[in-house]
Amino acid sequence: MLFTASYGALFSHRCGRIEHAFAVPVPHNARATGSVPMSADAIDATIAESVASLLPRARTELAELVAFRSVADAAQFPKSECDAAAAWCADTLRAEGFEDVQVFDTPDGTASVYGYLPGPAGSRTVVLYAHYDVQPPLDEDAWLTPPFELTEREDGRWYARGAADCKGGFIMHLLALRALRANGGVPVGIKMILEGSEEQGTGGLERYAEAHPELLTADAIVIGDSGNFREGLPTVTATLRGMTMLRIGIETLESNLHSGQFGGAAPDALAALIRVLDSLRAEDGSTTVDGLEAEQTWEGLGYPEADFRSDAKVLDGVGLIGSGAVADRIWARPAVTVVGIDCPPVLGATPSVQAAARALISLRVPPGQDARKATELLTAHLRAHTPWGARVTVEQVGEGQPFRAELGSPAYAAMADAMRVAYPGQEMQAAGMGGSIPLCNTLATLYPEAEILLIGLSEPKARIHAANESVSPEELERLSVTEALFLRNYAAG
């Protein structure tokens, strides 16, 4: 006879950690003899138990991986850090039985890691994606613990740069595959791809995939680089904004001048740059780029303003910028950000009129708009709003198209079933994500028949791209279970 599992109490919390509560009556020696087939519920339970047992190993591996300062910018960190991180990932894949493991150079000068794990004869193929490059730590003094040392704090979360975005995504993939192998094997072929320049937006892997389209052909692609809308709420990402990154430089003088002797008539390049940057926002803070539509609305999961203020840690008394619903502003409309300015720091500054200044500008481009057209409009805007006849140069340093998922596909049905089990009492939600993953549109173009799903560990508390980035071990556990169950469901579909 079949035996059943009571899975409704899959996850409960005690002391901030997950405690598993299973009631799985198994006849004596049933597993040993194989005489009694396991029910689907019992398999779900054993997969979850396997993931739980593997968490200590996962923490050790994540600690090793985040220790590499793999910022894909040689001006900040040596390239050897990225090379070492890539080698670690490749060695890990080989140890897991992956074949054809390779670290290959991409056109932007960075490296990506690939490996193939064969599935049963005739089975589907699924790509699992993450990236091993990370954002720089920013102000290391703002970190409460070292940014490249995985540290568990009193809240139970694991802190380090890349813990959630996206080295933790690779560990999530490994946990899911290991749990499946401990319970009958991985039922699909797996292509693992780990990018080395995602955070830079330089498009190396996209260009490589376009030149080698056979590399990532698959039936489904799981991008492990997004996150739940809120911790404990299972979420797939339905849309991504694209992006363009421009560097603007302004020159007005042959050299700096004494502000007392020449100020008031000499054109100040920094003041000109400030004028240009201010032209990119309306009075309420909305993005205003000449010719670029900025009134779109979001249809779907809402984002209450109070929740957003808490997630973003907006200071008391400071208002949000823009108009419309919060979800409109962050998921459906363009958003410009000045991400850096080259000008004299306050400490050590002299009373001078500045001869030159430059800035790096990011424009997030919502679904329904073309990133290349947005680049053209932003470039024209910057030139048109440069005052006083100042010399201006505009250089593009990164671009990626927006993305919209097809939520009605069989793969999403398999994911919804998996999330329903891994998050008892919860249904899969679909949300937008204001960030960009340029590879998604490239893959959608190269493999139009492949189903692309986005999940991951970057829920609001993770604070990705900021100081004190962290990952919730509970979310790592739940999402690893989710991915394992998804692969099982998808194979059977």
C-alpha positions as CSV (number, residue, x, y, z in Angstrom):
1,M,0.0,0.0,0.0
2,L,1.1,3.6,-0.4
3,F,2.1,5.6,2.6
4,T,1.4,9.4,2.9
5,A,3.2,12.4,4.3
6,S,1.6,15.2,6.4
7,Y,3.4,18.1,4.7
8,G,1.3,20.9,6.0
9,A,3.7,21.5,8.8
10,L,6.8,21.6,6.5
11,F,8.2,24.7,8.0
12,S,7.9,26.2,11.5
13,H,10.1,28.6,13.2
14,R,12.1,28.2,16.4
15,C,14.8,30.7,17.5
16,G,14.8,32.2,14.1
17,R,15.7,29.0,12.3
18,I,13.6,26.5,10.4
19,E,12.5,23.4,12.3
20,H,11.1,20.6,10.1
21,A,8.0,18.8,11.4
22,F,7.2,15.8,9.3
23,A,4.8,13.0,9.9
24,V,5.8,10.4,7.4
25,P,4.9,6.9,8.5
26,V,7.2,4.5,6.6
27,P,6.6,0.7,6.9
28,H,9.6,-1.1,8.4
29,N,12.4,-1.6,5.8
30,A,10.2,-0.2,3.0
31,R,12.9,2.1,1.7
32,A,15.6,-0.6,2.1
33,T,13.7,-3.2,0.1
34,G,12.0,-0.9,-2.3
35,S,8.9,-2.9,-2.0
36,V,6.6,0.0,-1.2
37,P,6.6,3.0,-3.6
38,M,6.9,6.4,-2.1
39,S,4.0,8.8,-2.5
40,A,4.6,12.2,-4.1
41,D,4.0,13.8,-0.6
42,A,6.6,11.6,0.9
43,I,9.1,12.4,-1.8
44,D,8.5,16.1,-1.2
45,A,9.2,15.5,2.5
46,T,12.4,13.6,1.9
47,I,13.7,16.3,-0.5
48,A,13.1,18.9,2.1
49,E,14.8,16.8,4.7
50,S,17.8,16.4,2.4
51,V,18.1,20.2,1.8
52,A,17.9,20.8,5.6
53,S,20.7,18.3,6.2
54,L,22.9,20.0,3.5
55,L,22.6,23.5,4.9
56,P,25.7,23.4,7.0
57,R,27.8,22.4,4.0
58,A,26.1,25.1,2.0
59,R,27.1,27.7,4.5
60,T,30.7,26.6,4.4
61,E,30.7,26.8,0.6
62,L,29.1,30.2,0.6
63,A,31.7,31.4,3.0
64,E,34.4,30.2,0.7
65,L,32.8,31.8,-2.4
66,V,32.1,35.2,-0.8
67,A,35.7,35.5,0.3
68,F,36.7,36.2,-3.3
69,R,36.6,39.9,-4.0
70,S,35.1,39.2,-7.4
71,V,34.2,42.7,-8.5
72,A,34.5,42.7,-12.3
73,D,36.3,46.0,-12.4
74,A,40.1,45.9,-12.4
75,A,40.3,49.5,-11.4
76,Q,38.9,48.5,-8.0
77,F,40.0,44.9,-7.4
78,P,42.5,42.7,-9.2
79,K,41.3,40.5,-11.9
80,S,42.8,37.5,-10.1
81,E,39.9,37.7,-7.6
82,C,37.4,37.0,-10.4
83,D,39.7,34.4,-11.9
84,A,39.9,32.6,-8.5
85,A,36.1,32.7,-8.0
86,A,35.5,31.3,-11.5
87,A,38.0,28.5,-10.8
88,W,36.3,27.7,-7.5
89,C,32.9,27.4,-9.3
90,A,34.4,25.3,-12.0
91,D,36.0,22.9,-9.5
92,T,32.7,22.6,-7.6
93,L,30.9,21.7,-10.8
94,R,33.5,19.0,-11.6
95,A,33.1,17.6,-8.1
96,E,29.3,17.4,-8.6
97,G,29.8,15.2,-11.7
98,F,29.3,17.9,-14.3
99,E,30.8,17.3,-17.7
100,D,32.4,19.6,-20.2
101,V,33.2,22.1,-17.4
102,Q,34.9,25.2,-18.8
103,V,35.8,28.7,-17.9
104,F,35.6,30.7,-21.1
105,D,36.5,34.3,-21.9
106,T,33.7,36.6,-23.1
107,P,34.1,39.6,-25.4
108,D,34.1,42.1,-22.5
109,G,37.3,40.6,-21.0
110,T,35.6,38.7,-18.2
111,A,35.0,34.9,-17.9
112,S,31.9,32.8,-17.4
113,V,31.7,29.2,-16.1
114,Y,29.7,26.4,-17.8
115,G,29.0,22.8,-17.0
116,Y,26.6,20.1,-18.2
117,L,25.0,17.4,-16.1
118,P,23.3,14.8,-18.3
119,G,19.8,13.7,-17.5
120,P,18.0,10.4,-18.2
121,A,17.6,9.5,-21.8
122,G,14.9,11.6,-23.5
123,S,14.6,14.0,-20.6
124,R,14.2,17.8,-20.9
125,T,17.1,20.2,-20.4
126,V,17.1,23.1,-18.0
127,V,19.6,25.9,-17.7
128,L,20.3,27.1,-14.2
129,Y,21.9,30.6,-14.1
130,A,23.6,32.7,-11.5
131,H,26.6,35.1,-11.5
132,Y,29.7,35.1,-9.4
133,D,30.7,38.7,-9.9
134,V,29.5,41.2,-7.2
135,Q,29.0,44.8,-6.6
136,P,31.9,46.6,-4.8
137,P,31.4,46.8,-1.1
138,L,31.0,50.6,-1.2
139,D,31.9,52.2,2.1
140,E,33.5,49.3,4.1
141,D,33.2,51.4,7.3
142,A,29.4,51.1,6.9
143,W,29.5,47.4,7.2
144,L,29.0,46.0,10.7
145,T,31.0,42.9,9.8
146,P,33.7,42.4,7.1
147,P,32.0,42.5,3.6
148,F,33.9,39.5,2.2
149,E,33.6,37.3,5.3
150,L,30.3,35.4,5.8
151,T,29.1,36.3,9.2
152,E,25.9,35.2,11.0
153,R,24.5,38.0,13.2
154,E,22.0,37.9,16.0
155,D,19.0,38.0,13.5
156,G,20.1,34.7,12.1
157,R,20.9,36.1,8.6
158,W,24.2,35.5,6.9
159,Y,26.0,38.8,5.9
160,A,28.5,39.3,3.1
161,R,28.8,40.9,-0.3
162,G,27.3,38.5,-2.8
163,A,25.5,36.4,-0.1
164,A,22.2,37.0,-1.9
165,D,23.3,38.6,-5.2
166,C,24.2,36.2,-6.6
167,K,26.7,33.8,-5.1
168,G,23.9,32.5,-2.9
169,G,22.0,31.7,-6.2
170,F,24.7,29.3,-7.2
171,I,24.6,27.6,-3.8
172,M,20.8,27.4,-4.1
173,H,21.2,25.5,-7.4
174,L,23.7,23.1,-5.8
175,L,21.4,22.4,-2.9
176,A,18.5,21.6,-5.2
177,L,20.5,19.2,-7.3
178,R,22.1,17.5,-4.3
179,A,18.7,16.9,-2.7
180,L,17.4,15.4,-6.0
181,R,20.5,13.1,-6.2
182,A,19.9,11.9,-2.7
183,N,16.3,11.0,-3.7
184,G,16.5,9.1,-6.9
185,G,18.5,11.4,-9.1
186,V,18.2,14.6,-11.2
187,P,15.3,14.0,-13.6
188,V,16.4,16.5,-16.3
189,G,19.6,17.5,-18.0
190,I,21.2,20.5,-16.4
191,K,23.3,23.2,-18.0
192,M,24.8,25.4,-15.3
193,I,26.0,28.9,-16.4
194,L,27.7,31.3,-14.0
195,E,28.3,34.8,-15.4
196,G,31.3,37.0,-14.5
197,S,30.2,40.4,-15.5
198,E,26.4,40.7,-14.7
199,E,26.9,43.6,-12.3
200,Q,28.9,45.6,-14.8
201,G,26.3,45.4,-17.5
202,T,29.0,45.0,-20.2
203,G,27.2,42.2,-22.1
204,G,30.0,39.7,-22.3
205,L,27.9,36.6,-21.8
206,E,25.2,37.9,-24.1
207,R,27.6,38.4,-27.0
208,Y,29.2,35.0,-26.3
209,A,25.8,33.3,-26.3
210,E,24.9,35.0,-29.6
211,A,28.1,33.7,-31.2
212,H,27.6,30.2,-29.7
213,P,23.9,29.7,-29.6
214,E,24.2,25.9,-29.0
215,L,25.7,26.5,-25.6
216,L,22.5,27.3,-23.7
217,T,19.8,25.6,-25.8
218,A,17.2,24.2,-23.3
219,D,13.5,23.6,-22.7
220,A,13.5,25.9,-19.7
221,I,15.8,28.5,-18.1
222,V,15.8,29.3,-14.4
223,I,17.5,32.6,-13.6
224,G,18.4,32.5,-9.9
225,D,19.0,36.2,-9.7
226,S,15.8,37.8,-8.5
227,G,13.9,37.3,-5.3
228,N,10.7,37.1,-3.3
229,F,8.6,40.2,-3.0
230,R,8.8,39.7,0.7
231,E,10.6,37.2,2.9
232,G,8.4,34.1,3.2
233,L,6.2,35.0,0.2
234,P,7.0,32.8,-2.8
235,T,7.4,35.0,-5.9
236,V,8.4,34.8,-9.5
237,T,9.6,37.9,-11.3
238,A,7.2,38.7,-14.2
239,T,9.0,41.7,-15.6
240,L,12.5,43.3,-15.5
241,R,13.4,46.8,-16.5
242,G,16.1,47.2,-19.0
243,M,18.9,49.7,-18.6
244,T,21.4,52.0,-20.3
245,M,24.5,53.4,-18.6
246,L,26.0,56.6,-19.9
247,R,29.1,58.6,-18.9
248,I,28.8,62.3,-19.5
249,G,31.8,64.6,-19.5
250,I,31.7,68.4,-19.5
251,E,34.7,70.8,-20.2
252,T,34.7,74.6,-20.0
253,L,38.2,75.7,-19.3
254,E,41.8,74.7,-20.1
255,S,42.4,74.4,-16.4
256,N,40.9,75.2,-13.0
257,L,40.9,78.9,-12.1
258,H,41.0,80.9,-8.8
259,S,37.3,81.4,-7.8
260,G,38.0,84.8,-6.4
261,Q,39.8,86.1,-9.4
262,F,37.6,84.5,-12.1
263,G,34.4,83.3,-10.4
264,G,31.3,85.0,-11.7
265,A,32.2,85.1,-15.3
266,A,34.3,81.9,-15.9
267,P,32.0,79.0,-16.9
268,D,32.1,76.3,-14.1
269,A,32.0,72.8,-15.6
270,L,30.7,71.3,-12.3
271,A,27.9,73.8,-12.2
272,A,27.1,73.0,-15.8
273,L,27.0,69.3,-15.0
274,I,24.7,70.0,-12.0
275,R,22.3,71.9,-14.4
276,V,22.3,68.9,-16.8
277,L,21.6,66.4,-14.1
278,D,18.9,68.5,-12.5
279,S,17.1,68.6,-15.9
280,L,16.5,64.8,-15.6
281,R,13.9,65.2,-12.9
282,A,10.7,67.1,-12.5
283,E,9.8,69.0,-9.4
284,D,8.3,65.9,-7.7
285,G,11.4,63.8,-8.6
286,S,9.9,62.0,-11.6
287,T,12.3,61.1,-14.3
288,T,12.0,63.5,-17.3
289,V,13.9,62.6,-20.4
290,D,12.8,64.5,-23.5
291,G,10.6,62.2,-25.7
292,L,10.6,59.3,-23.2
293,E,7.2,58.1,-22.0
294,A,7.0,58.0,-18.2
295,E,3.3,57.5,-17.4
296,Q,2.9,53.7,-17.6
297,T,1.0,51.8,-14.9
298,W,1.6,48.4,-13.2
299,E,-1.1,45.8,-13.3
300,G,-0.5,43.2,-10.6
301,L,0.8,42.8,-7.1
302,G,0.8,46.2,-5.3
303,Y,3.5,47.7,-3.1
304,P,2.0,49.7,-0.2
305,E,3.9,52.9,0.4
306,A,4.5,52.2,4.1
307,D,6.1,48.8,3.2
308,F,8.3,50.5,0.6
309,R,9.4,53.2,3.0
310,S,10.3,50.4,5.5
311,D,12.1,48.3,2.9
312,A,14.0,51.2,1.5
313,K,14.7,52.6,5.0
314,V,13.6,56.1,4.0
315,L,14.4,58.6,6.8
316,D,11.5,60.0,8.8
317,G,10.1,63.1,7.2
318,V,11.7,62.5,3.8
319,G,9.2,62.1,1.0
320,L,9.2,59.6,-1.8
321,I,9.8,60.9,-5.3
322,G,7.6,60.6,-8.4
323,S,3.9,60.2,-8.8
324,G,1.5,57.3,-9.1
325,A,1.5,54.0,-7.2
326,V,4.9,52.8,-5.9
327,A,4.6,49.8,-8.1
328,D,4.2,52.1,-11.1
329,R,7.3,54.0,-10.3
330,I,9.6,51.1,-9.7
331,W,8.3,48.4,-12.1
332,A,6.5,50.2,-15.0
333,R,8.3,53.5,-15.5
334,P,11.7,54.7,-16.5
335,A,14.0,55.8,-13.6
336,V,17.2,57.8,-13.8
337,T,19.9,57.6,-11.2
338,V,23.2,59.5,-11.0
339,V,25.4,56.7,-9.8
340,G,28.7,58.6,-9.6
341,I,30.2,62.1,-10.1
342,D,33.9,62.9,-10.6
343,C,34.6,66.2,-8.8
344,P,36.9,67.4,-6.0
345,P,36.0,65.9,-2.6
346,V,35.2,68.3,0.1
347,L,38.3,67.3,2.1
348,G,41.2,69.0,0.4
349,A,39.2,71.1,-2.0
350,T,40.5,74.5,-3.1
351,P,38.5,77.6,-4.0
352,S,38.6,77.0,-7.7
353,V,36.3,77.2,-10.7
354,Q,36.2,73.7,-12.1
355,A,37.5,73.1,-15.7
356,A,36.0,69.7,-16.1
357,A,33.5,67.3,-14.5
358,R,31.8,64.1,-15.4
359,A,29.1,61.7,-14.1
360,L,27.8,58.2,-14.6
361,I,24.1,58.0,-15.3
362,S,21.9,54.9,-15.1
363,L,18.5,54.8,-16.8
364,R,16.2,51.9,-16.1
365,V,13.9,51.2,-19.0
366,P,10.5,49.5,-18.4
367,P,9.0,46.7,-20.5
368,G,7.4,48.0,-23.6
369,Q,10.2,50.4,-24.3
370,D,13.4,49.8,-26.3
371,A,16.7,50.4,-24.5
372,R,18.5,51.5,-27.6
373,K,15.8,54.1,-28.3
374,A,16.0,55.2,-24.7
375,T,19.8,55.6,-25.0
376,E,19.3,57.8,-28.1
377,L,16.8,60.0,-26.2
378,L,18.9,60.3,-23.1
379,T,22.0,61.2,-25.1
380,A,20.1,63.8,-27.0
381,H,18.6,65.2,-23.8
382,L,22.0,65.5,-22.1
383,R,23.4,67.4,-25.1
384,A,20.4,69.6,-25.4
385,H,20.4,70.6,-21.7
386,T,24.2,71.3,-21.4
387,P,24.4,75.1,-20.8
388,W,26.7,77.9,-21.9
389,G,28.0,76.2,-25.0
390,A,30.1,73.9,-22.8
391,R,31.8,71.0,-24.5
392,V,30.0,67.8,-23.8
393,T,30.8,64.1,-24.5
394,V,28.4,61.2,-23.9
395,E,29.7,57.6,-23.9
396,Q,27.6,54.5,-23.4
397,V,29.1,52.0,-21.1
398,G,26.3,49.4,-20.7
399,E,22.9,48.4,-22.0
400,G,20.3,45.7,-21.6
401,Q,16.7,45.3,-22.9
402,P,13.7,45.0,-20.6
403,F,12.0,41.6,-20.2
404,R,8.5,40.2,-19.7
405,A,7.8,36.6,-18.7
406,E,5.0,34.4,-20.1
407,L,3.4,33.3,-16.9
408,G,0.9,30.9,-18.6
409,S,3.5,28.3,-19.6
410,P,3.8,24.7,-18.3
411,A,7.0,25.6,-16.5
412,Y,5.3,28.3,-14.4
413,A,2.6,25.8,-13.5
414,A,5.3,23.4,-12.3
415,M,6.9,26.3,-10.3
416,A,3.5,27.2,-8.8
417,D,3.1,23.6,-7.6
418,A,6.6,23.6,-6.2
419,M,6.1,26.9,-4.3
420,R,2.8,25.7,-2.9
421,V,4.6,22.8,-1.2
422,A,7.8,24.6,-0.2
423,Y,5.8,27.5,1.3
424,P,2.8,25.8,3.0
425,G,-0.3,28.0,2.9
426,Q,1.1,30.3,0.3
427,E,0.4,30.6,-3.4
428,M,3.0,31.8,-6.0
429,Q,2.9,35.5,-6.6
430,A,4.1,37.4,-9.6
431,A,5.9,40.8,-9.1
432,G,8.0,43.1,-11.2
433,M,11.6,43.9,-10.5
434,G,13.1,47.3,-11.1
435,G,16.5,46.0,-11.7
436,S,18.0,44.6,-14.9
437,I,19.3,41.2,-16.0
438,P,20.3,41.9,-19.7
439,L,20.9,38.3,-20.4
440,C,17.2,37.5,-20.2
441,N,16.2,39.2,-23.4
442,T,19.2,37.7,-25.2
443,L,18.1,34.2,-24.2
444,A,14.5,35.0,-25.1
445,T,15.6,36.0,-28.6
446,L,18.0,33.1,-29.1
447,Y,15.6,30.4,-27.7
448,P,12.1,31.6,-28.3
449,E,10.6,28.2,-27.4
450,A,12.4,28.1,-24.0
451,E,10.4,29.0,-20.9
452,I,12.3,31.5,-18.7
453,L,11.6,31.7,-15.0
454,L,13.1,34.1,-12.4
455,I,13.5,33.3,-8.8
456,G,16.1,34.1,-6.2
457,L,17.3,35.2,-2.8
458,S,17.2,39.0,-3.1
459,E,14.1,39.8,-1.0
460,P,14.0,43.4,0.5
461,K,15.9,42.5,3.7
462,A,18.8,41.3,1.6
463,R,19.9,44.9,0.9
464,I,21.7,43.9,-2.3
465,H,24.0,46.5,-3.8
466,A,24.2,48.2,-0.4
467,A,26.3,47.9,2.7
468,N,25.4,44.9,4.9
469,E,24.0,42.7,2.2
470,S,22.7,39.4,3.6
471,V,20.8,36.2,2.8
472,S,18.2,34.5,4.9
473,P,19.2,30.9,5.5
474,E,15.4,30.1,5.7
475,E,14.9,31.5,2.3
476,L,17.9,29.7,0.9
477,E,16.4,26.5,2.3
478,R,12.8,27.1,1.0
479,L,13.9,28.1,-2.4
480,S,16.3,25.2,-2.8
481,V,13.4,22.9,-2.0
482,T,11.3,24.9,-4.5
483,E,13.8,24.4,-7.2
484,A,14.3,20.7,-6.6
485,L,10.5,20.2,-6.6
486,F,10.2,22.3,-9.7
487,L,12.7,20.2,-11.6
488,R,10.9,17.1,-10.5
489,N,7.5,18.5,-11.6
490,Y,8.8,19.8,-14.9
491,A,10.4,16.5,-15.8
492,A,7.0,14.8,-15.2
493,G,5.0,17.3,-17.0
